Amino acid sequence: MKTPAALGFRMPAEWAPQAAVWLSWPHNRKTWPGHFRPIPQKFAEIVATISRFEEVRINVAKALQPRAWSLITRAKADLAKVELYNHPTNDSWCRDHGPIFVKHARTGEVALTDWKYNAWGGKYPPFDRDNTIPPKIAKALQLRRFVISRVLEGGSIDVNGAGSLLTTEACLLNPNRNPTLTRAEIEQMLRDNLGVQQIIWLGDGIVGDDTDGHVDDLSRFFSTNGIVTAVEKNPRDVNYAALKLNRERLRGLRTPAGGEFRIVELPMPAPCYCEGQRLPASYANFLVINGAVLMPAFRQPRRDAEAAEVLAGCFPGREIIPIDCRELVWGLGTLHCISQQQPA
């Protein structure tokens, strides 16, 4: 059977035109232990913000829909752009359990890749319902679905739509994902299914990240030849060394055509804690949508503003919208982790 790449499909960059953003409605109290109460309202705020720019499609069990709709309405979303799908989930991390969409370079057909999801190496069972989301979305939208018998999470990769992909050794080479695959086989898996050529490997992730180092907390493409990367200025901070090494890996990097990548540094927020636990707060977990960038903010006026200024320089012409994620990050992820864009 031919691979998506062999058939002419590739994963578009996040800044390419989008038909919708997918979310999975929060209901698992264990994800935000002791602090779940504000989370559904925060999701409703995010839905309302995205609906200013494009459609929002939400995986949510039928029993939860009336409450979800009430909160979304109260948040003043554009209800004509919000659609609820009776797709029950175990958890809310749509970036990872949702499909990874691909698009045909010539015909424009949008299809989806359906990977195995094992809750970041089996950390948080059960995840059986989460694994039903890609086929349910394919059926609801009547899209072609490529079933791939390998583990891959959307938050572990980032693409520029022009053949390059960012990922980390800490995550993709972890034996809790695809233990029988070599590094070369994993690279081929990405090429075959996402239509990329160049795999750019970073090292370790940030402290508190239970995904084993997802790249969407570290470094992201902002153009075909631009990468914005998180840096920690305080040498005594636990993230300083790993982020410094990742920054050095990007030095001298070349595009497949031999051109230089422009590397822009993005500050880290000051450490965020909840109940004594260091949280994986990062401004790199932003979400690009049509006409805007949603940026996680952490009630740190100076640093939040500095990060917003950096992203405004990376995405000229898009509105930079800070979203307070201080409570959301207690679940160990923020805006990019909860969302998955569907290309137009």
Secondary structure, 3 states (H helix, E strand, C coil): CCCCCCCCEECCCCCCCEEEEEEECCCCHHHCCCCCCCHHHHHHHHHHHHHCCCEEEEECCHHHHHHHHHHHHHCCCCHHHEEEECCCCCCCCHHHHCCEEEEECCCCCEEEEEEECCHHHHCCCCCCCHHHHHHHHHHHHCCEEEEEEEECCHHHCEECCCCEEEEEHHHHCCCCCCCCCCHHHHHHHHHHHHCCCEEEEECCCCCCCCCCCCHHHCEEEEECCEEEEEECCCCCCCCHHHHHHHHHHHCCCECCCCCECEEEEEECCCCCEECCEECCCCCCCCEEECCEEEEEECCCHHHHHHHHHHHHHHCCCCEEEEEECCCHHHHCCCCCCCEEEEEC
